[in-house]
Amino acid sequence: MPPKRDQTEPLDPRLVFGRQLATLRKQVGLSQEALALESGLARSYLGGVERGQRNIALLNICRLAVALSVPPSKLLETL
Amino acid sequence: MPPKRDQTEPLDPRLVFGRQLATLRKQVGLSQEALALESGLARSYLGGVERGQRNIALLNICRLAVALSVPPSKLLETL
């Protein structure tokens, strides 16, 4: 049986953010590369964000939101 | 007559975030000092965030949200 995750321990916000970003990006039908181009962020940086390895800051959150045509708060909706 | 702000030019996201943070903090009835203590962030850093001088990152947004008892997305609601 796989170990159960402790329900009282929240996931790392960077992971939750990365998953939500990937979900929204796919909903819009963009590849990581296309979103990188659209937002002006480096493709490798974007990959790190989606994998939860980056502590993304406000201005980059807003750049991604503009590129995805969603309000910035939508990217934090699952947190 | 004061110069009109161009309606098509959005405010800097750091300023909008800082105003929303100050609004929510006051709604909860916390001083900057109390919020700093509650969130574990430095008071001077928090002041800079509220003045729109800091590009706050995800983990600190989440720390402030926990301290204010609001979802993190609430802090980006006005963006």
N, CA and C atoms of all chains as a GROMACS GRO file, in nm:
protein
  474
    1MET      N    1   0.085  -0.119   0.000
    1MET     CA    2   0.000   0.000   0.000
    1MET      C    3   0.089   0.125   0.000
    2PRO      N    4   0.059   0.222  -0.082
    2PRO     CA    5   0.142   0.344  -0.082
    2PRO      C    6   0.122   0.422   0.046
    3PRO      N    7   0.222   0.495   0.091
    3PRO     CA    8   0.205   0.573   0.214
    3PRO      C    9   0.100   0.682   0.194
    4LYS      N   10   0.018   0.698   0.294
    4LYS     CA   11  -0.084   0.803   0.285
    4LYS      C   12  -0.021   0.939   0.315
    5ARG      N   13  -0.062   1.039   0.240
    5ARG     CA   14  -0.014   1.172   0.268
    5ARG      C   15  -0.092   1.227   0.387
    6ASP      N   16  -0.022   1.290   0.478
    6ASP     CA   17  -0.088   1.348   0.594
    6ASP      C   18  -0.182   1.461   0.548
    7GLN      N   19  -0.310   1.446   0.574
    7GLN     CA   20  -0.408   1.544   0.526
    7GLN      C   21  -0.389   1.681   0.590
    8THR      N   22  -0.324   1.683   0.704
    8THR     CA   23  -0.307   1.811   0.772
    8THR      C   24  -0.185   1.888   0.720
    9GLU      N   25  -0.101   1.821   0.642
    9GLU     CA   26   0.020   1.886   0.592
    9GLU      C   27  -0.004   1.937   0.450
   10PRO      N   28  -0.007   2.068   0.433
   10PRO     CA   29  -0.038   2.118   0.299
   10PRO      C   30   0.079   2.094   0.204
   11LEU      N   31   0.048   2.084   0.077
   11LEU     CA   32   0.151   2.073  -0.026
   11LEU      C   33   0.230   2.202  -0.034
   12ASP      N   34   0.352   2.191  -0.082
   12ASP     CA   35   0.434   2.310  -0.106
   12ASP      C   36   0.362   2.402  -0.205
   13PRO      N   37   0.347   2.530  -0.171
   13PRO     CA   38   0.276   2.622  -0.262
   13PRO      C   39   0.339   2.627  -0.401
   14ARG      N   40   0.469   2.606  -0.410
   14ARG     CA   41   0.534   2.609  -0.542
   14ARG      C   42   0.486   2.495  -0.630
   15LEU      N   43   0.462   2.378  -0.568
   15LEU     CA   44   0.409   2.264  -0.644
   15LEU      C   45   0.266   2.288  -0.687
   16VAL      N   46   0.185   2.340  -0.594
   16VAL     CA   47   0.044   2.367  -0.625
   16VAL      C   48   0.034   2.470  -0.737
   17PHE      N   49   0.116   2.573  -0.728
   17PHE     CA   50   0.117   2.676  -0.832
   17PHE      C   51   0.158   2.616  -0.967
   18GLY      N   52   0.263   2.536  -0.966
   18GLY     CA   53   0.313   2.476  -1.090
   18GLY      C   54   0.208   2.390  -1.159
   19ARG      N   55   0.134   2.316  -1.078
   19ARG     CA   56   0.028   2.230  -1.135
   19ARG      C   57  -0.084   2.313  -1.196
   20GLN      N   58  -0.121   2.418  -1.124
   20GLN     CA   59  -0.228   2.505  -1.175
   20GLN      C   60  -0.184   2.574  -1.304
   21LEU      N   61  -0.059   2.619  -1.307
   21LEU     CA   62  -0.007   2.682  -1.428
   21LEU      C   63  -0.012   2.586  -1.545
   22ALA      N   64   0.033   2.462  -1.524
   22ALA     CA   65   0.033   2.363  -1.632
   22ALA      C   66  -0.110   2.335  -1.679
   23THR      N   67  -0.202   2.325  -1.583
   23THR     CA   68  -0.343   2.301  -1.616
   23THR      C   69  -0.398   2.413  -1.703
   24LEU      N   70  -0.377   2.537  -1.662
   24LEU     CA   71  -0.430   2.651  -1.738
   24LEU      C   72  -0.363   2.660  -1.875
   25ARG      N   73  -0.234   2.635  -1.880
   25ARG     CA   74  -0.162   2.640  -2.007
   25ARG      C   75  -0.219   2.539  -2.106
   26LYS      N   76  -0.247   2.419  -2.057
   26LYS     CA   77  -0.302   2.315  -2.146
   26LYS      C   78  -0.444   2.349  -2.188
   27GLN      N   79  -0.520   2.408  -2.094
   27GLN     CA   80  -0.658   2.449  -2.128
   27GLN      C   81  -0.659   2.548  -2.244
   28VAL      N   82  -0.559   2.636  -2.245
   28VAL     CA   83  -0.550   2.736  -2.350
   28VAL      C   84  -0.489   2.675  -2.477
   29GLY      N   85  -0.430   2.555  -2.463
   29GLY     CA   86  -0.374   2.487  -2.579
   29GLY      C   87  -0.235   2.536  -2.617
   30LEU      N   88  -0.161   2.586  -2.518
   30LEU     CA   89  -0.025   2.632  -2.546
   30LEU      C   90   0.077   2.529  -2.498
   31SER      N   91   0.185   2.513  -2.575
   31SER     CA   92   0.300   2.435  -2.528
   31SER      C   93   0.380   2.522  -2.431
   32GLN      N   94   0.468   2.459  -2.353
   32GLN     CA   95   0.558   2.538  -2.267
   32GLN      C   96   0.635   2.639  -2.350
   33GLU      N   97   0.679   2.596  -2.466
   33GLU     CA   98   0.759   2.684  -2.551
   33GLU      C   99   0.676   2.804  -2.597
   34ALA      N  100   0.552   2.779  -2.637
   34ALA     CA  101   0.466   2.888  -2.684
   34ALA      C  102   0.437   2.986  -2.569
   35LEU      N  103   0.413   2.932  -2.449
   35LEU     CA  104   0.386   3.021  -2.335
   35LEU      C  105   0.511   3.101  -2.298
   36ALA      N  106   0.626   3.037  -2.309
   36ALA     CA  107   0.751   3.109  -2.282
   36ALA      C  108   0.765   3.226  -2.379
   37LEU      N  109   0.742   3.202  -2.504
   37LEU     CA  110   0.752   3.308  -2.604
   37LEU      C  111   0.651   3.419  -2.576
   38GLU      N  112   0.528   3.378  -2.546
   38GLU     CA  113   0.418   3.474  -2.525
   38GLU      C  114   0.444   3.561  -2.401
   39SER      N  115   0.502   3.500  -2.299
   39SER     CA  116   0.519   3.573  -2.172
   39SER      C  117   0.655   3.641  -2.161
   40GLY      N  118   0.747   3.603  -2.247
   40GLY     CA  119   0.881   3.660  -2.239
   40GLY      C  120   0.970   3.594  -2.136
   41LEU      N  121   0.922   3.484  -2.077
   41LEU     CA  122   1.004   3.412  -1.979
   41LEU      C  123   1.082   3.301  -2.050
   42ALA      N  124   1.194   3.264  -1.993
   42ALA     CA  125   1.274   3.157  -2.053
   42ALA      C  126   1.202   3.023  -2.038
   43ARG      N  127   1.210   2.943  -2.141
   43ARG     CA  128   1.147   2.811  -2.141
   43ARG      C  129   1.195   2.726  -2.023
   44SER      N  130   1.324   2.731  -1.993
   44SER     CA  131   1.378   2.649  -1.884
   44SER      C  132   1.326   2.698  -1.747
   45TYR      N  133   1.310   2.829  -1.736
   45TYR     CA  134   1.254   2.886  -1.612
   45TYR      C  135   1.109   2.840  -1.596
   46LEU      N  136   1.034   2.847  -1.704
   46LEU     CA  137   0.894   2.807  -1.702
   46LEU      C  138   0.880   2.659  -1.664
   47GLY      N  139   0.969   2.576  -1.718
   47GLY     CA  140   0.968   2.434  -1.681
   47GLY      C  141   0.991   2.417  -1.531
   48GLY      N  142   1.084   2.493  -1.477
   48GLY     CA  143   1.112   2.488  -1.333
   48GLY      C  144   0.993   2.532  -1.250
   49VAL      N  145   0.923   2.634  -1.297
   49VAL     CA  146   0.802   2.681  -1.227
   49VAL      C  147   0.696   2.570  -1.227
   50GLU      N  148   0.675   2.508  -1.342
   50GLU     CA  149   0.571   2.404  -1.349
   50GLU      C  150   0.608   2.281  -1.265
   51ARG      N  151   0.736   2.258  -1.247
   51ARG     CA  152   0.778   2.145  -1.162
   51ARG      C  153   0.784   2.183  -1.014
   52GLY      N  154   0.749   2.305  -0.982
   52GLY     CA  155   0.746   2.347  -0.842
   52GLY      C  156   0.883   2.376  -0.785
   53GLN      N  157   0.978   2.405  -0.872
   53GLN     CA  158   1.116   2.427  -0.826
   53GLN      C  159   1.150   2.575  -0.812
   54ARG      N  160   1.055   2.663  -0.848
   54ARG     CA  161   1.084   2.805  -0.847
   54ARG      C  162   0.985   2.880  -0.759
   55ASN      N  163   1.035   2.976  -0.687
   55ASN     CA  164   0.952   3.062  -0.603
   55ASN      C  165   0.919   3.188  -0.684
   56ILE      N  166   0.826   3.172  -0.776
   56ILE     CA  167   0.796   3.278  -0.874
   56ILE      C  168   0.745   3.405  -0.806
   57ALA      N  169   0.787   3.518  -0.857
   57ALA     CA  170   0.749   3.645  -0.796
   57ALA      C  171   0.636   3.713  -0.875
   58LEU      N  172   0.581   3.816  -0.809
   58LEU     CA  173   0.459   3.881  -0.857
   58LEU      C  174   0.464   3.923  -1.004
   59LEU      N  175   0.571   3.988  -1.047
   59LEU     CA  176   0.573   4.040  -1.184
   59LEU      C  177   0.569   3.926  -1.286
   60ASN      N  178   0.635   3.816  -1.255
   60ASN     CA  179   0.630   3.703  -1.349
   60ASN      C  180   0.494   3.631  -1.344
   61ILE      N  181   0.432   3.627  -1.227
   61ILE     CA  182   0.295   3.574  -1.219
   61ILE      C  183   0.205   3.656  -1.312
   62CYS      N  184   0.221   3.787  -1.307
   62CYS     CA  185   0.137   3.875  -1.390
   62CYS      C  186   0.167   3.857  -1.539
   63ARG      N  187   0.294   3.837  -1.574
   63ARG     CA  188   0.329   3.813  -1.716
   63ARG      C  189   0.264   3.685  -1.767
   64LEU      N  190   0.265   3.582  -1.684
   64LEU     CA  191   0.202   3.456  -1.725
   64LEU      C  192   0.050   3.473  -1.738
   65ALA      N  193  -0.008   3.546  -1.644
   65ALA     CA  194  -0.154   3.567  -1.647
   65ALA      C  195  -0.194   3.640  -1.775
   66VAL      N  196  -0.118   3.742  -1.812
   66VAL     CA  197  -0.148   3.816  -1.936
   66VAL      C  198  -0.138   3.722  -2.056
   67ALA      N  199  -0.032   3.641  -2.059
   67ALA     CA  200  -0.011   3.550  -2.173
   67ALA      C  201  -0.122   3.444  -2.181
   68LEU      N  202  -0.179   3.408  -2.065
   68LEU     CA  203  -0.285   3.306  -2.062
   68LEU      C  204  -0.424   3.369  -2.067
   69SER      N  205  -0.430   3.501  -2.067
   69SER     CA  206  -0.559   3.573  -2.066
   69SER      C  207  -0.646   3.534  -1.948
   70VAL      N  208  -0.586   3.524  -1.831
   70VAL     CA  209  -0.661   3.500  -1.707
   70VAL      C  210  -0.620   3.607  -1.605
   71PRO      N  211  -0.707   3.634  -1.506
   71PRO     CA  212  -0.665   3.725  -1.399
   71PRO      C  213  -0.552   3.659  -1.319
   72PRO      N  214  -0.455   3.737  -1.270
   72PRO     CA  215  -0.346   3.679  -1.191
   72PRO      C  216  -0.396   3.591  -1.076
   73SER      N  217  -0.506   3.630  -1.014
   73SER     CA  218  -0.557   3.552  -0.900
   73SER      C  219  -0.594   3.409  -0.940
   74LYS      N  220  -0.629   3.390  -1.068
   74LYS     CA  221  -0.665   3.255  -1.116
   74LYS      C  222  -0.549   3.158  -1.098
   75LEU      N  223  -0.428   3.208  -1.113
   75LEU     CA  224  -0.310   3.121  -1.100
   75LEU      C  225  -0.289   3.075  -0.956
   76LEU      N  226  -0.348   3.148  -0.860
   76LEU     CA  227  -0.333   3.111  -0.719
   76LEU      C  228  -0.459   3.047  -0.663
   77GLU      N  229  -0.554   3.022  -0.750
   77GLU     CA  230  -0.687   2.977  -0.707
   77GLU      C  231  -0.684   2.844  -0.632
   78THR      N  232  -0.589   2.757  -0.665
   78THR     CA  233  -0.587   2.625  -0.603
   78THR      C  234  -0.503   2.622  -0.475
   79LEU      N  235  -0.448   2.737  -0.439
   79LEU     CA  236  -0.364   2.742  -0.318
   79LEU      C  237  -0.448   2.762  -0.193
   80MET      N  238  -0.510   7.181  -1.381
   80MET     CA  239  -0.574   7.049  -1.379
   80MET      C  240  -0.465   6.941  -1.369
   81PRO      N  241  -0.486   6.842  -1.284
   81PRO     CA  242  -0.383   6.738  -1.275
   81PRO      C  243  -0.381   6.655  -1.404
   82PRO      N  244  -0.266   6.600  -1.439
   82PRO     CA  245  -0.262   6.518  -1.561
   82PRO      C  246  -0.348   6.394  -1.543
   83LYS      N  247  -0.419   6.360  -1.649
   83LYS     CA  248  -0.502   6.239  -1.642
   83LYS      C  249  -0.414   6.117  -1.663
   84ARG      N  250  -0.442   6.014  -1.585
   84ARG     CA  251  -0.369   5.890  -1.607
   84ARG      C  252  -0.429   5.820  -1.728
   85ASP      N  253  -0.343   5.770  -1.815
   85ASP     CA  254  -0.390   5.697  -1.933
   85ASP      C  255  -0.465   5.571  -1.889
   86GLN      N  256  -0.591   5.565  -1.923
   86GLN     CA  257  -0.674   5.453  -1.878
   86GLN      C  258  -0.626   5.319  -1.935
   87THR      N  259  -0.553   5.325  -2.045
   87THR     CA  260  -0.508   5.200  -2.106
   87THR      C  261  -0.379   5.148  -2.042
   88GLU      N  262  -0.315   5.232  -1.959
   88GLU     CA  263  -0.189   5.189  -1.898
   88GLU      C  264  -0.214   5.138  -1.758
   89PRO      N  265  -0.196   5.010  -1.736
   89PRO     CA  266  -0.226   4.956  -1.603
   89PRO      C  267  -0.124   5.001  -1.501
   90LEU      N  268  -0.167   5.006  -1.375
   90LEU     CA  269  -0.076   5.037  -1.265
   90LEU      C  270   0.026   4.924  -1.249
   91ASP      N  271   0.140   4.957  -1.193
   91ASP     CA  272   0.240   4.856  -1.161
   91ASP      C  273   0.178   4.752  -1.066
   92PRO      N  274   0.189   4.624  -1.099
   92PRO     CA  275   0.131   4.519  -1.014
   92PRO      C  276   0.181   4.525  -0.870
   93ARG      N  277   0.303   4.572  -0.850
   93ARG     CA  278   0.357   4.580  -0.714
   93ARG      C  279   0.281   4.682  -0.631
   94LEU      N  280   0.240   4.792  -0.696
   94LEU     CA  281   0.161   4.894  -0.626
   94LEU      C  282   0.021   4.842  -0.595
   95VAL      N  283  -0.040   4.777  -0.693
   95VAL     CA  284  -0.176   4.725  -0.674
   95VAL      C  285  -0.176   4.620  -0.562
   96PHE      N  286  -0.075   4.535  -0.564
   96PHE     CA  287  -0.064   4.433  -0.459
   96PHE      C  288  -0.047   4.498  -0.322
   97GLY      N  289   0.042   4.597  -0.315
   97GLY     CA  290   0.068   4.664  -0.188
   97GLY      C  291  -0.056   4.729  -0.130
   98ARG      N  292  -0.136   4.790  -0.216
   98ARG     CA  293  -0.260   4.853  -0.168
   98ARG      C  294  -0.359   4.750  -0.116
   99GLN      N  295  -0.369   4.639  -0.190
   99GLN     CA  296  -0.463   4.534  -0.147
   99GLN      C  297  -0.416   4.474  -0.014
  100LEU      N  298  -0.287   4.453  -0.001
  100LEU     CA  299  -0.235   4.400   0.124
  100LEU      C  300  -0.267   4.493   0.241
  101ALA      N  301  -0.244   4.623   0.221
  101ALA     CA  302  -0.272   4.719   0.328
  101ALA      C  303  -0.421   4.720   0.362
  102THR      N  304  -0.505   4.712   0.258
  102THR     CA  305  -0.650   4.710   0.280
  102THR      C  306  -0.692   4.589   0.364
  103LEU      N  307  -0.643   4.472   0.325
  103LEU     CA  308  -0.681   4.349   0.396
  103LEU      C  309  -0.624   4.351   0.539
  104ARG      N  310  -0.503   4.400   0.554
  104ARG     CA  311  -0.442   4.407   0.686
  104ARG      C  312  -0.526   4.494   0.780
  105LYS      N  313  -0.572   4.609   0.728
  105LYS     CA  314  -0.652   4.699   0.811
  105LYS      C  315  -0.789   4.639   0.841
  106GLN      N  316  -0.845   4.568   0.743
  106GLN     CA  317  -0.974   4.502   0.766
  106GLN      C  318  -0.966   4.404   0.882
  107VAL      N  319  -0.852   4.335   0.890
  107VAL     CA  320  -0.832   4.238   0.998
  107VAL      C  321  -0.796   4.308   1.129
  108GLY      N  322  -0.759   4.436   1.118
  108GLY     CA  323  -0.727   4.513   1.238
  108GLY      C  324  -0.585   4.492   1.288
  109LEU      N  325  -0.495   4.457   1.197
  109LEU     CA  326  -0.355   4.437   1.236
  109LEU      C  327  -0.270   4.557   1.198
  110SER      N  328  -0.175   4.591   1.279
  110SER     CA  329  -0.072   4.690   1.242
  110SER      C  330   0.031   4.619   1.153
  111GLN      N  331   0.113   4.700   1.084
  111GLN     CA  332   0.221   4.639   1.006
  111GLN      C  333   0.309   4.554   1.096
  112GLU      N  334   0.333   4.604   1.214
  112GLU     CA  335   0.420   4.532   1.307
  112GLU      C  336   0.359   4.398   1.348
  113ALA      N  337   0.230   4.399   1.376
  113ALA     CA  338   0.163   4.274   1.415
  113ALA      C  339   0.161   4.174   1.300
  114LEU      N  340   0.138   4.224   1.178
  114LEU     CA  341   0.137   4.133   1.062
  114LEU      C  342   0.277   4.078   1.038
  115ALA      N  343   0.378   4.161   1.058
  115ALA     CA  344   0.515   4.114   1.041
  115ALA      C  345   0.543   4.000   1.140
  116LEU      N  346   0.505   4.020   1.263
  116LEU     CA  347   0.526   3.917   1.365
  116LEU      C  348   0.451   3.790   1.329
  117GLU      N  349   0.326   3.807   1.288
  117GLU     CA  350   0.239   3.693   1.260
  117GLU      C  351   0.289   3.612   1.139
  118SER      N  352   0.343   3.684   1.040
  118SER     CA  353   0.384   3.617   0.915
  118SER      C  354   0.530   3.575   0.917
  119GLY      N  355   0.606   3.629   1.012
  119GLY     CA  356   0.748   3.597   1.015
  119GLY      C  357   0.831   3.679   0.918
  120LEU      N  358   0.770   3.779   0.855
  120LEU     CA  359   0.845   3.867   0.763
  120LEU      C  360   0.894   3.989   0.840
  121ALA      N  361   1.003   4.048   0.791
  121ALA     CA  362   1.056   4.167   0.857
  121ALA      C  363   0.961   4.284   0.836
  122ARG      N  364   0.946   4.364   0.939
  122ARG     CA  365   0.859   4.481   0.932
  122ARG      C  366   0.900   4.574   0.817
  123SER      N  367   1.030   4.595   0.798
  123SER     CA  368   1.077   4.686   0.692
  123SER      C  369   1.046   4.629   0.554
  124TYR      N  370   1.058   4.499   0.540
  124TYR     CA  371   1.023   4.433   0.414
  124TYR      C  372   0.874   4.452   0.384
  125LEU      N  373   0.792   4.429   0.487
  125LEU     CA  374   0.648   4.443   0.473
  125LEU      C  375   0.610   4.586   0.433
  126GLY      N  376   0.677   4.683   0.493
  126GLY     CA  377   0.652   4.822   0.454
  126GLY      C  378   0.684   4.844   0.307
  127GLY      N  379   0.794   4.788   0.262
  127GLY     CA  380   0.832   4.800   0.121
  127GLY      C  381   0.731   4.734   0.029
  128VAL      N  382   0.678   4.622   0.071
  128VAL     CA  383   0.575   4.553  -0.009
  128VAL      C  384   0.451   4.642  -0.019
  129GLU      N  385   0.408   4.697   0.094
  129GLU     CA  386   0.286   4.781   0.092
  129GLU      C  387   0.305   4.909   0.010
  130ARG      N  388   0.428   4.958   0.004
  130ARG     CA  389   0.455   5.076  -0.078
  130ARG      C  390   0.480   5.042  -0.225
  131GLY      N  391   0.472   4.914  -0.260
  131GLY     CA  392   0.489   4.874  -0.400
  131GLY      C  393   0.633   4.873  -0.445
  132GLN      N  394   0.724   4.860  -0.349
  132GLN     CA  395   0.868   4.865  -0.382
  132GLN      C  396   0.929   4.727  -0.392
  133ARG      N  397   0.850   4.623  -0.365
  133ARG     CA  398   0.904   4.487  -0.362
  133ARG      C  399   0.828   4.397  -0.457
  134ASN      N  400   0.903   4.312  -0.525
  134ASN     CA  401   0.844   4.212  -0.614
  134ASN      C  402   0.829   4.082  -0.535
  135ILE      N  403   0.726   4.079  -0.452
  135ILE     CA  404   0.709   3.969  -0.356
  135ILE      C  405   0.689   3.835  -0.427
  136ALA      N  406   0.747   3.731  -0.372
  136ALA     CA  407   0.738   3.598  -0.435
  136ALA      C  408   0.635   3.511  -0.365
  137LEU      N  409   0.603   3.401  -0.432
  137LEU     CA  410   0.492   3.313  -0.395
  137LEU      C  411   0.492   3.272  -0.248
  138LEU      N  412   0.606   3.226  -0.197
  138LEU     CA  413   0.607   3.175  -0.059
  138LEU      C  414   0.574   3.285   0.042
  139ASN      N  415   0.621   3.406   0.015
  139ASN     CA  416   0.586   3.516   0.107
  139ASN      C  417   0.440   3.560   0.090
  140ILE      N  418   0.388   3.555  -0.032
  140ILE     CA  419   0.245   3.581  -0.052
  140ILE      C  420   0.164   3.483   0.033
  141CYS      N  421   0.205   3.356   0.032
  141CYS     CA  422   0.131   3.255   0.109
  141CYS      C  423   0.146   3.276   0.259
  142ARG      N  424   0.264   3.319   0.303
  142ARG     CA  425   0.281   3.347   0.447
  142ARG      C  426   0.189   3.460   0.492
  143LEU      N  427   0.177   3.564   0.409
  143LEU     CA  428   0.089   3.676   0.444
  143LEU      C  429  -0.057   3.631   0.444
  144ALA      N  430  -0.093   3.548   0.346
  144ALA     CA  431  -0.232   3.501   0.337
  144ALA      C  432  -0.269   3.421   0.462
  145VAL      N  433  -0.179   3.333   0.505
  145VAL     CA  434  -0.204   3.255   0.627
  145VAL      C  435  -0.221   3.349   0.746
  146ALA      N  436  -0.133   3.447   0.758
  146ALA     CA  437  -0.139   3.540   0.871
  146ALA      C  438  -0.267   3.622   0.869
  147LEU      N  439  -0.320   3.650   0.750
  147LEU     CA  440  -0.443   3.730   0.737
  147LEU      C  441  -0.569   3.642   0.732
  148SER      N  442  -0.550   3.511   0.732
  148SER     CA  443  -0.662   3.416   0.719
  148SER      C  444  -0.746   3.439   0.594
  149VAL      N  445  -0.678   3.461   0.483
  149VAL     CA  446  -0.746   3.472   0.354
  149VAL      C  447  -0.678   3.375   0.256
  150PRO      N  448  -0.749   3.332   0.151
  150PRO     CA  449  -0.682   3.252   0.049
  150PRO      C  450  -0.577   3.340  -0.022
  151PRO      N  451  -0.465   3.280  -0.062
  151PRO     CA  452  -0.361   3.359  -0.131
  151PRO      C  453  -0.416   3.436  -0.252
  152SER      N  454  -0.512   3.379  -0.322
  152SER     CA  455  -0.567   3.447  -0.441
  152SER      C  456  -0.633   3.580  -0.405
  153LYS      N  457  -0.682   3.591  -0.282
  153LYS     CA  458  -0.746   3.716  -0.237
  153LYS      C  459  -0.648   3.834  -0.246
  154LEU      N  460  -0.522   3.807  -0.221
  154LEU     CA  461  -0.421   3.914  -0.225
  154LEU      C  462  -0.396   3.964  -0.367
  155LEU      N  463  -0.433   3.883  -0.467
  155LEU     CA  464  -0.412   3.922  -0.608
  155LEU      C  465  -0.544   3.963  -0.673
  156GLU      N  466  -0.650   3.968  -0.595
  156GLU     CA  467  -0.784   3.988  -0.649
  156GLU      C  468  -0.800   4.120  -0.725
  157THR      N  469  -0.726   4.223  -0.684
  157THR     CA  470  -0.743   4.354  -0.746
  157THR      C  471  -0.650   4.374  -0.867
  158LEU      N  472  -0.572   4.273  -0.898
  158LEU     CA  473  -0.479   4.284  -1.011
  158LEU      C  474  -0.549   4.249  -1.144
   0.00000   0.00000   0.00000
